[in-house]
Amino acid sequence: MGPSAKDSSLNIAPACVEDYRELARKRLPRQFFDYIDGHAYQEKTGHNNVKAFEDLQLRQRILRDVSRVDTSTHFLGRDMDMPVILAPVGLTGCFAKRGEVQGLKAANKANVPFTLSTVGICSIEELQQAATQPFWFQLYVIKDRQYCIRLLERAKAAGCDTLVFTVDLPVLGERYRDTRNGLSGNGSLLGNLKRAWDIISHPKWVLDVPIGGKPLTFGNLQEALPDAQGLNDFKGWVDDQFDPSISWQDLNWIRDHWHGNIVLKGILDVEDAKQAAAIGADAIVVSNHGGRQLDGVPATLSALPDIAQAVQGKTKIIVDSGIRSGLDVVKALASGADACMIGRAWSYALAARGEQGVSHVLAIMKNEMRVAMSLTGVNNITELNSSVLIKPSER
């Protein structure tokens, strides 16, 4: 059965990330599902991110001793059960009740890092209370440097050891689905009525999230807007805070105020990767923001090998965008990455089944990694390199 063929099985239990995507589509109001699922403009880069992984083939090898396959790794000072990190995703608490906390708990149980978004519903302090391991914090490029410093202080106080600094959002890409659904604001009366119907026609979600998951505010930004009562109250402030003037020189103040690991997220060009390594970034994330910023740029997997070759181990490399399985993780590591970030994969699972869903997706991906490593004749992460991939000229 081809990848586009309709699955006619009983669908008793979800077996993969795509199954969780379908469950999330059914459970969420359309506006929130599209927020997770959508990309920028014509969505070509978003689709190409996934297709690049689908097109890359693994080299199957036989009669090798693979009785001790180990998916674990040591990355940025911590031991992990697999080289997978839950990426920062905004509005996660709108997908399930206190969604960031549920994602964190699943990550802790799987022994992989969780990254809290600046625009998460749950605050740094709420995650601190739930955490059994240090979590990562993601910071956007925002104009109010003093509030940035305050966020960094709160993250340090909560025990965060790694800062993910997102650098590919000086301006917000146009996401047509959000415009059509009214999430971008300025809706007509008819549009607002349609949005309201979209909400109330999902009663289970309403009971779980807007009623059971209060307050639906940006927990990390409450100090900036203490009188805000809901997400719409924050929108104007957030939109005004994207800073198109930031440059490489401005990154010095981050190091002045953060002494843990610094990860620059949003690198897609070889020269930018070299510059990030030169200024001492502990890691970079090869990312096109999941196809949510600039349409028509390369898929991250396409950009990864040249970037890995260029930095030559001077900084660690994470890759995101398009990763939907443990097989994709193996392909990414074989192409030069040290670890992978997943965003949509865990968001679909969270929206469908909360913490249980995220735990299941992580378990699925770990087993898929183990199978892929076994059938390519590899016992541990350090053995994954281009030799397990079939070159286009060999097909």
Secondary structure, 3 states (H helix, E strand, C coil): CCCCCCCCCCCCCCCCHHHHHHHHHHHCCHHHHHHHHCCCCCCHHHHHHHHHHHHCEECCCCCCCCCCCECCEEECCEEECCCEEECCCCCHHHCCCCHHHHHHHHHHHHCCCEEECCCCCCCHHHHHHHCCCCCEEEEECECCHHHHHHHHHHHHHCCCCEEEEECCCCCCCCCHHHHHHCCCCCCCHHHHHHHHHHHHCCHHHHHHHHHCCCCCCCHHHCCCCCCCCCHHHHHHHHHHHECCCCCHHHHHHHHHHCCCEEEEEEECCHHHHHHHHHCCCCEEEECCHHHCCCCCCCCHHHHHHHHHHHHCCCCEEEECCCCCCHHHHHHHHHCCCCEEEECHHHHHHHHHHHHHHHHHHHHHHHHHHHHHHHHCCCCEHHHCCHHHEECHHHC
